[in-house]
Amino acid sequence: MDPLSNLFSLNRFGIKPGLHAIRELTRAMGDPQSTYRCLIVAGTNGKGSVVAMVDAALRSAGYRVGRYTSPHLRSVTERFVVDDTVISESALRREAASVQAHSERLVASGRLPHPPTFFEATTAIALSWFRHTKVDLALLEVGLGGRFDATNVVNPLAGVITSIGLDHQDYLGHTLGKIANEKAGIIKPGMVVVTTEQRPELVAVFNRICQERRARLVEATKDTVVTAADGELTAGEIQITTPQHVYRPLKLGLAGPHQVTNAIGAVRLMESLTEFGVRIAPGAIVDGLTSVTWPGRLDLVQSRNTGTILFDAAHNPAAAVTLSAHLRNTFPGGLPIVLSIMDDKDVDGIVLALLPNATRIVCTAPVTPRAIPAAELATRVRRLAGSLPVATAADPLDAIKTIRRGADTVCVTGSIFLVGELLAATEPSRPGA
């Protein structure tokens, strides 16, 4: 079978938490992750933003950086990036063919009971490609949880655990404490662990596991001061002061007041790398925070064919609360919302967070079997929406056309699959570009 077709066929195995398959696979490939230094980022929300900030800063400091994130928005190649350049299709095909060949041998020999999952295979592809491209550092975003996530095959120098929320409860547990414990599975002996989480009971989980494993915990917001010239962290320049440095005033490249906390996590991580011989000048850190881009997250796009759209892949209640706060501050009159939600998500939690800042909602569904059908989602939304107008559109582009009437800007949210599909369908002309 064609290597890329085979790769996508692995989606049939779904999610299988555990490290046996990825360990067997990487061992068969010569443990590529042992040839460069790794950093890992776990958490519920903000992982991708932290990875993007650190990536930009490390590149500004002159390091050759590999970045592995998931899921992708428009193309699977987006998951694999070296020095801000996505993998070519030919390189992806070669790496996928190698993973396929190793997997088939492992299954034939009985070392694996079945082929790896899609995520296990893409993780192996990333680790192998980073070796072939001779990166100095690899940044890995945890896919789900931490303890049994395929990315946890690496032994990182340091990592970040971002804020904890309720998501993927069927795999991670139904309490924040249980989810925090799963995220803490990335903690290895000797590493530095930075957390942006501030709730004492969750920080206590990380502190206990760090002590057990002789790792060092850094509470990112502790002893860090952020000031803003205009008195508001929602706009304008900010200044970050940590126990190590007073950074010059800067304007974050990513929108939303929640990105201040993510930025603090990124800064404290990069400061901690000095003890491992990875030196990043303060100017490079500032450059990274200001130049970073991360599509699909509070991402305002002016499109020639669909008008102005605020894209945000808020797929759990905590992310929806963050989006709603941004709408309240930036669009105080509210926005019409195009909404899709996957069938394993907390629909009520997401919708209730969005309703106060929605002027109307059009429910739709991207092309994925996981999406709740538009009519079913609309029925569930109407139960919560009161008199707020709720409509349906089978096709996401039709949803944009339906909701566009009388609105200068619309918001697309609820699912990264929806955001990706509509981003691919737009002809973007980003503000300021």
Long-range contacts (C-beta under 8 A, 24 or more apart in sequence): 1-100, 3-93, 3-94, 3-96, 3-97, 3-100, 4-89, 4-92, 4-93, 4-96, 6-96, 6-100, 7-76, 7-96, 7-99, 7-100, 7-118, 7-121, 7-122, 7-125, 8-76, 8-118, 10-115, 10-116, 10-117, 10-118, 10-120, 10-121, 11-117, 11-118, 13-114, 13-115, 13-116, 13-117, 13-118, 14-117, 15-117, 15-119, 15-144, 15-171, 16-117, 16-120, 17-144, 17-145, 17-147, 17-148, 17-149, 17-171, 18-148, 19-148, 19-150, 19-152, 19-153, 20-112, 21-112, 21-116, 21-117, 21-120, 21-150, 22-116, 22-120, 22-123, 22-124, 22-150, 22-153, 23-153, 24-106, 24-111, 24-112, 25-99, 25-102, 25-103, 25-106, 25-112, 25-116, 25-120, 25-121, 25-124, 26-124, 26-127, 26-153, 28-102, 28-105, 28-106, 29-98, 29-99, 29-102, 29-124, 29-127, 29-128, 32-127, 32-128, 32-130, 32-131, 33-127, 33-130, 33-131, 33-138, 33-153, 33-154, 33-155, 34-155, 35-131, 36-66, 36-130, 36-131, 36-134, 36-135, 36-136, 36-137, 36-138, 37-136, 37-137, 37-138, 37-156, 37-157, 37-276, 37-278, 38-137, 38-138, 38-139, 38-140, 38-154, 38-155, 38-156, 38-157, 39-137, 39-138, 39-139, 39-140, 39-156, 39-157, 39-158, 39-159, 39-269, 39-273, 40-139, 40-140, 40-142, 40-151, 40-152, 40-154, 40-156, 40-159, 40-160, 40-186, 41-139, 41-140, 41-141, 41-142, 41-159, 41-160, 41-161, 41-162, 42-142, 42-145, 42-146, 42-149, 42-159, 42-160, 42-161, 42-162, 42-183, 42-185, 42-186, 43-142, 43-160, 43-161, 43-162, 43-163, 43-164, 43-183, 43-196, 43-197, 44-162, 44-163, 44-164, 44-165, 44-166, 44-167, 44-179, 44-183, 44-316, 44-318, 45-162, 45-163, 45-165, 45-258, 45-316, 45-318, 45-319, 45-322, 46-162, 46-163, 46-196, 46-258, 46-261, 46-262, 46-265, 47-141, 47-142, 47-160, 47-162, 48-141, 48-294, 48-297, 49-254, 49-259, 49-262, 49-292, 49-294, 49-297, 50-160, 50-162, 50-196, 50-262, 50-265, 50-266, 50-269, 51-139, 51-141, 52-254, 52-292, 52-293, 52-294, 53-254, 53-262, 53-263, 53-266, 53-288, 53-289, 53-292, 54-139, 54-266, 54-269, 54-270, 54-288, 55-81, 55-84, 55-139, 55-288, 55-292, 56-84, 56-253, 56-287, 56-288, 56-289, 56-291, 56-292, 57-266, 57-270, 57-280, 57-284, 57-285, 57-287, 57-288, 57-289, 58-137, 58-139, 58-270, 58-280, 58-284, 58-288, 59-83, 59-84, 59-288, 60-283, 60-284, 60-285, 60-287, 60-288, 60-291, 61-279, 61-280, 61-281, 61-284, 62-284, 63-136, 63-137, 63-278, 64-133, 64-134, 64-135, 64-136, 64-137, 65-135, 65-136, 65-137, 65-138, 65-139, 66-126, 66-129, 66-130, 66-133, 66-135, 66-137, 66-138, 66-139, 67-138, 67-139, 68-122, 68-123, 68-126, 68-127, 68-130, 68-138, 68-139, 68-140, 68-141, 68-151, 69-141, 70-119, 70-122, 70-141, 70-143, 71-416, 71-417, 72-420, 73-295, 73-296, 73-416, 73-419, 73-420, 73-423, 73-424, 74-420, 74-423, 74-424, 76-122, 79-122, 79-126, 80-122, 80-125, 80-126, 80-129, 82-129, 82-130, 82-133, 82-135, 87-129, 91-129, 91-132, 92-125, 95-125, 95-128, 95-129, 95-132, 96-121, 96-125, 98-128, 99-124, 99-125, 99-128, 117-150, 119-143, 119-144, 119-150, 120-150, 123-150, 123-151, 123-153, 124-150, 127-153, 127-154, 137-278, 142-183, 142-186, 144-168, 144-171, 144-172, 145-171, 145-172, 145-179, 145-182, 145-183, 145-185, 146-182, 146-183, 146-184, 146-185, 146-186, 147-181, 147-182, 147-183, 147-184, 147-185, 147-186, 148-182, 148-185, 149-185, 149-186, 151-186, 152-185, 152-186, 155-188, 155-191, 156-186, 156-188, 156-191, 157-191, 157-192, 157-273, 157-276, 157-278, 158-191, 158-192, 158-193, 158-194, 158-269, 158-272, 158-273, 158-276, 159-186, 159-187, 159-191, 159-192, 159-193, 159-194, 159-269, 160-193, 160-194, 160-195, 160-196, 160-220, 160-265, 160-266, 160-269, 161-186, 161-193, 161-194, 161-195, 161-196, 161-197, 161-206, 162-195, 162-196, 162-197, 162-262, 162-265, 163-196, 163-197, 163-261, 163-318, 164-197, 164-199, 164-202, 165-316, 165-317, 165-318, 165-319, 166-316, 166-317, 166-318, 166-346, 166-349, 167-315, 167-316, 167-318, 167-345, 167-346, 168-344, 170-344, 176-201, 176-202, 177-201, 177-202, 177-205, 180-205, 180-206, 181-205, 181-209, 184-209, 187-213, 187-215, 188-213, 188-215, 189-213, 189-214, 189-215, 190-214, 190-215, 191-215, 191-216, 192-216, 192-218, 192-269, 192-272, 192-273, 192-275, 193-217, 193-218, 194-218, 194-220, 194-265, 194-268, 194-269, 194-272, 195-219, 195-220, 195-265, 196-220, 196-221, 196-261, 196-262, 196-264, 196-265, 216-272, 218-268, 218-272, 220-261, 220-264, 220-265, 220-267, 220-268, 221-261, 221-264, 224-264, 224-267, 224-268, 226-260, 226-264, 233-257, 233-260, 234-329, 234-330, 240-264, 240-267, 242-267, 242-268, 242-271, 244-271, 245-271, 245-282, 247-282, 247-285, 247-286, 248-282, 248-283, 248-286, 250-286, 250-289, 250-290, 251-290, 252-289, 252-290, 252-292, 253-289, 253-290, 253-291, 253-292, 253-293, 254-292, 254-293, 254-294, 254-297, 254-298, 255-298, 255-299, 255-300, 255-326, 256-298, 256-322, 256-325, 256-326, 257-325, 257-326, 257-329, 258-322, 258-325, 263-289, 295-423, 296-416, 296-419, 296-420, 296-423, 298-323, 298-326, 300-409, 300-430, 300-431, 301-423, 301-426, 301-428, 301-429, 301-430, 302-428, 302-429, 302-430, 302-431, 303-426, 303-427, 303-428, 303-429, 304-427, 304-429, 305-426, 305-427, 306-397, 306-400, 306-404, 306-422, 306-425, 306-426, 306-427, 307-400, 307-404, 307-408, 307-409, 307-410, 308-408, 308-409, 308-410, 309-400, 309-409, 309-410, 309-411, 309-412, 309-422, 309-426, 310-335, 310-409, 310-410, 310-411, 310-412, 311-411, 311-412, 311-413, 311-419, 311-422, 311-423, 312-411, 312-412, 312-413, 312-419, 313-413, 313-415, 313-416, 313-419, 314-350, 314-354, 314-413, 314-414, 315-341, 315-342, 315-345, 315-350, 315-414, 315-415, 315-416, 316-345, 316-346, 316-349, 316-350, 317-346, 317-349, 317-350, 317-352, 317-353, 320-349, 320-350, 320-351, 320-353, 320-354, 320-413, 320-414, 321-353, 323-353, 323-354, 323-411, 323-413, 324-353, 324-354, 324-356, 324-357, 327-357, 327-411, 328-356, 328-357, 331-357, 331-409, 333-359, 334-358, 334-359, 335-359, 335-407, 335-409, 335-410, 335-411, 336-360, 336-361, 336-362, 336-403, 336-404, 336-407, 336-410, 336-411, 337-361, 337-362, 337-403, 337-410, 337-411, 337-412, 337-413, 338-362, 338-364, 338-393, 338-396, 338-399, 338-400, 338-403, 338-410, 338-411, 338-412, 338-413, 338-418, 338-422, 339-363, 339-364, 339-377, 339-381, 339-413, 339-414, 339-418, 340-364, 340-365, 340-366, 340-371, 340-372, 340-374, 340-377, 340-396, 340-414, 340-415, 340-417, 340-418, 341-371, 341-372, 341-377, 341-414, 341-415, 342-368, 342-370, 342-371, 342-372, 342-415, 342-417, 343-370, 343-371, 343-372, 344-370, 345-415, 347-372, 347-377, 347-380, 347-381, 348-380, 348-384, 350-414, 351-380, 351-381, 351-384, 351-385, 352-384, 354-413, 355-384, 355-385, 355-388, 358-388, 358-411, 359-388, 359-407, 360-388, 360-389, 360-390, 360-391, 360-403, 361-385, 361-388, 361-389, 361-390, 361-391, 362-390, 362-391, 362-392, 362-393, 362-399, 362-402, 362-403, 363-390, 363-391, 363-392, 363-393, 363-399, 364-392, 364-393, 364-394, 364-395, 364-396, 364-398, 364-399, 364-418, 365-394, 365-396, 365-418, 366-396, 366-415, 366-417, 366-418, 366-420, 366-421, 367-417, 367-421, 368-417, 370-417, 371-415, 371-417, 371-418, 396-421, 396-422, 396-425, 397-422, 397-425
